Amino acid sequence: MSKVAVIFKIYPKENGLDIALKEIKDKLKPAAIQSEDVAFGIKVIKVRFVFDDANSSSSNMEDSIRKLDGVGEVEVEEESLI
Protein backbone atom coordinates (compact mmCIF):
# COMPACT_ATOMS: atom_id res chain seq x y z
CA MET A 1 0.00 0.00 0.00
CA SER A 2 1.46 3.30 -1.12
CA LYS A 3 0.58 6.90 -0.51
CA VAL A 4 -0.32 9.02 -3.52
CA ALA A 5 -0.11 12.79 -3.84
CA VAL A 6 -2.30 14.42 -6.47
CA ILE A 7 -2.50 18.08 -7.42
CA PHE A 8 -5.67 19.13 -9.20
CA LYS A 9 -6.17 22.33 -11.14
CA ILE A 10 -9.76 23.46 -10.75
CA TYR A 11 -11.43 26.08 -12.90
CA PRO A 12 -14.36 27.56 -10.98
CA LYS A 13 -17.59 28.54 -12.67
CA GLU A 14 -18.06 32.24 -13.32
CA ASN A 15 -18.25 34.02 -9.95
CA GLY A 16 -17.88 30.63 -8.22
CA LEU A 17 -14.37 30.95 -6.79
CA ASP A 18 -15.39 31.59 -3.17
CA ILE A 19 -18.11 28.93 -3.28
CA ALA A 20 -15.74 26.34 -4.76
CA LEU A 21 -12.99 27.13 -2.22
CA LYS A 22 -15.41 26.74 0.70
CA GLU A 23 -16.93 23.52 -0.65
CA ILE A 24 -13.50 21.94 -1.25
CA LYS A 25 -12.21 22.91 2.21
CA ASP A 26 -15.34 21.83 4.07
CA LYS A 27 -16.20 18.60 2.26
CA LEU A 28 -12.91 17.14 0.99
CA LYS A 29 -10.30 18.30 3.55
CA PRO A 30 -7.32 18.76 1.18
CA ALA A 31 -3.70 18.68 2.33
CA ALA A 32 -3.17 22.10 0.68
CA ILE A 33 -5.25 24.59 -1.27
CA GLN A 34 -4.53 27.92 -2.97
CA SER A 35 -5.91 30.11 -5.71
CA GLU A 36 -3.71 31.47 -8.49
CA ASP A 37 -4.16 34.19 -11.08
CA VAL A 38 -3.99 32.84 -14.61
CA ALA A 39 -4.66 35.90 -16.78
CA PHE A 40 -7.09 38.77 -17.22
CA GLY A 41 -8.75 38.22 -13.84
CA ILE A 42 -9.16 34.47 -14.32
CA LYS A 43 -8.25 32.42 -11.27
CA VAL A 44 -7.75 28.70 -10.77
CA ILE A 45 -7.68 26.67 -7.59
CA LYS A 46 -4.81 24.27 -6.99
CA VAL A 47 -5.55 21.53 -4.50
CA ARG A 48 -3.28 18.79 -3.18
CA PHE A 49 -4.62 15.55 -1.73
CA VAL A 50 -2.65 12.71 -0.16
CA PHE A 51 -4.29 9.31 0.21
CA ASP A 52 -3.64 5.56 0.27
CA ASP A 53 -3.85 4.07 -3.19
CA ALA A 54 -5.69 1.03 -1.80
CA ASN A 55 -8.54 3.17 -0.45
CA SER A 56 -9.07 5.67 -3.25
CA SER A 57 -7.87 6.86 -6.65
CA SER A 58 -7.37 10.17 -8.40
CA SER A 59 -10.38 9.36 -10.60
CA ASN A 60 -12.63 8.99 -7.55
CA MET A 61 -11.29 12.23 -6.09
CA GLU A 62 -11.78 14.03 -9.42
CA ASP A 63 -15.41 12.86 -9.55
CA SER A 64 -15.97 14.13 -6.00
CA ILE A 65 -14.54 17.55 -6.91
CA ARG A 66 -16.69 17.83 -10.06
CA LYS A 67 -19.87 17.36 -7.99
CA LEU A 68 -19.18 20.39 -5.77
CA ASP A 69 -20.95 23.73 -6.18
CA GLY A 70 -18.97 26.39 -8.00
CA VAL A 71 -16.65 23.93 -9.78
CA GLY A 72 -16.40 24.13 -13.56
CA GLU A 73 -13.54 22.06 -14.97
CA VAL A 74 -11.04 19.80 -13.18
CA GLU A 75 -7.73 18.43 -14.41
CA VAL A 76 -4.93 16.47 -12.82
CA GLU A 77 -1.82 18.61 -12.85
CA GLU A 78 0.53 16.19 -11.10
CA GLU A 79 0.32 12.73 -9.55
CA SER A 80 3.07 10.82 -7.81
CA LEU A 81 3.79 8.15 -5.24
CA ILE A 82 5.26 9.37 -1.97
C-alpha angles and dihedrals in degrees: 000000000000134000118241128203117203128183115201126196109213124195109203122217116258108295089359101110097104093042092049093047092051094046093049093048095045101041107029104030099214124203089234137000134183140156122231134195112241104177142309094013094312114136132191130197119230114201129183123203128184119198144149111271090221092060102041146358137219089251091058091047091048090052090051091051093049091057094058123103115259095022118125113168130002129197135173108244098179137358127182144154116251 
